[in-house]
């Protein structure tokens, strides 16, 4: 059983979901939710300094631990997700899993049953960037909608950026990608 109060590093780094969703480059927030979460970027900073390592690990933005012990890793991306950002998303996951495991002592098998990963994207920013690139790359049009539709009919989940394919049932029980509006609905349903 994981209790936040038993881990000083978590207690010291409590924040709101809104604060952890802030895009430092432009001051925009991805949510206005005041639900209390763990600022995992701050946890990472404190954790790795104690280890005296040279290469700074990366981390997800927030960690939410429900009373029923369900754990949710949350990453917010307010900008365009290019190939480099996709690589960084995966590195953040690997580094965060190791840091979290090092703090709470949870093994990977247990994580597969208790931990979900959620990526929250600003769909408008990704659409704007794709439109800018349209002169260089053939736009996909309704590709994602079509894949989502076929996936629902086949009872399969579509996850852009290859996250679900790589991490679901390996590190996490579920991997989901939400736009900002769908994330608000997710909060209402899952953050209890």
C-alpha positions, 0 to 999 in steps of 0.5 A: 500500500502506497501512502503519500505521507510515508514518502517525504519526497512526495509530501514536500512536492505536492501541487495542484494539477493546474500548476503541474500542467503549466507550459513554462514557455508561454504561461498557458495551463492545460487544465484548471483543476485544483486536485492535489497531485505530486509534482514529479518534475520536482521529485525527480530534481530532488531524487537525482541530486541525492544520487550525484549522477551527471546525466539529468534524468527526465520525468513526467509532470505529475503523479496522482495516487488515489485512495484505492491505490490506483496510480496515474502518471500524467504528462502534459504537452502543449506544443507540437509533438515531433520525432524528438518530442516523441523520443523524449516522451518515451525517455520520460516514461522510462526515467520516471518508472525507475525513479518511482520504483526507487522511491516506493520499491514497487516492481514492474509486475506490480506497476503493470496492475496498478499504474496508468499513464496519461498524455494530455495534448493540445490538439490545436497546437499539433493541428497548427504545426501540421498545417504549417508543414503541409507544404513539406509533408502530405497531410493525413487529413482524417487519418486519426479519426478513421483509425479511431473509428476502426479501432473502436469497431474492432475493440482496439484502442488507438494511441498516437506516438506509439506509446500504447503499443510500447508501454501498455502491459509492459510498464502500465496497465493502461496508456491513454492520450487525451486532448484538453477537453477529454482530459477534463472528462477523465478527471471527473471520472477517474480522480476520486 
